[in-house]
Amino acid sequence: MGIYLGNVGNIELIRKSIEGSKYSLVNPSDVNASRNRFSFDFDESYLIGGDFVELRTTDGTNLDFVDGTGWSDGTVRDSGNWYVFIDELGGIRLYNTFAEALDGGTDGQIPLNDISRDIPIEITVRDRGGRLLGCVTDYEINTSRETVDFTVLGDEYRQQYSSLITGSGRLTAQWDYANVSGSETVQYLMQLVLRTEIGSSFRGKFYIKSENTAPSGGSYDASQFNDQLWWEFDALVASSATSFAPGDIIVSTIDFVATGPIRLKAKTTTQRRLLQEAGSPILLEQGGYLLLEGDELP
């Protein structure tokens, strides 16, 4: 029997929204093509830098304020998917990658064009893969199943029936606000609490054992080195707290509750990814990779 320590786990977050889309209007005065910046009427907490969004016109016309280079084929369409950077005044810039959107610089900016008409739009926050939550020091997950008592007169023993499952948890991470490419910081979860229009939802993968890890002691089979085991569920951030003390590291504590099925998953077989000619795997828009027939995503 292997002896595992907590340092073989981690948390993977997937940004999402369960509150649907938002509709607004982009006016000619909302677009600043020289700075590749535009805006529309939305709540201040609606979008968070690094969100992957779908922009779509509601009247069937094209997104003329976005330059054709924003699409892979160079053709302006009525919809597109980009990462967003939100500046201090609520202005929006579009990017093709998460890292560039977090930086908010000129590298990777999608050029914008001036427009002469109002464009009605629909904006939706989409899922796009998961990223590790950085600097996590500990987490806990609690699951419980309610019971219904259906004992009747004359029964010698109490009768119980299993009912609904509930889940909740807490995580603690060292606080940071400067994002690193490929990772999320606990600051993002703190921002979710303030997200009034589309809720504080996220999908989490809480790993008990991540790949490329071995037990610290006990019996061990080398074939288990790349095994992964994790809880996966949708959750809402219920509360956040940040503690300050002189000379101590600033840490944030996040409490969350599950909003759907809680699954304990495992991957103990090697997946075969379908590769491109260059040798890299094919990344799906919703996250994950295209696998060969017979292999399943975890």
HELIX and SHEET records of a PDB file:
HELIX    1   1 GLY A    6  VAL A    8  5                                   3    
HELIX    2   2 PRO A   28  ASP A   30  5                                   3    
HELIX    3   3 ALA A   33  ARG A   35  5                                   3    
HELIX    4   4 GLY A   68  GLY A   70  5                                   3    
HELIX    5   5 PHE A   98  ASP A  103  1                                   6    
HELIX    6   6 VAL A  186  VAL A  193  1                                   8    
HELIX    7   7 ALA A  222  GLN A  224  5                                   3    
SHEET    1   A 2 GLY A   2  ILE A   3  0                                        
SHEET    2   A 2 GLY A 217  GLY A 218 -1                                        
SHEET    1   B 8 VAL A 136  ASP A 149  0                                        
SHEET    2   B 8 GLN A 160  GLN A 174 -1                                        
SHEET    3   B 8 VAL A 251  ALA A 258 -1                                        
SHEET    4   B 8 GLN A 228  SER A 243 -1                                        
SHEET    5   B 8 SER A 201  LYS A 209 -1                                        
SHEET    6   B 8 ILE A  11  ARG A  15 -1                                        
SHEET    7   B 8 ARG A 131  LEU A 133 -1                                        
SHEET    8   B 8 SER A 183  GLU A 184  1                                        
SHEET    1   C 5 LYS A  22  VAL A  26  0                                        
SHEET    2   C 5 ILE A 119  ARG A 126 -1                                        
SHEET    3   C 5 PHE A  52  THR A  57 -1                                        
SHEET    4   C 5 SER A  79  ILE A  86 -1                                        
SHEET    5   C 5 ILE A  92  TYR A  95 -1                                        
SHEET    1   D 2 VAL A  31  ASN A  32  0                                        
SHEET    2   D 2 ARG A  37  PHE A  38 -1                                        
SHEET    1   E 5 VAL A 136  ASP A 149  0                                        
SHEET    2   E 5 GLN A 160  GLN A 174 -1                                        
SHEET    3   E 5 VAL A 251  ALA A 258 -1                                        
SHEET    4   E 5 GLN A 228  SER A 243 -1                                        
SHEET    5   E 5 ARG A 263  LYS A 267 -1                                        
END                                                                             
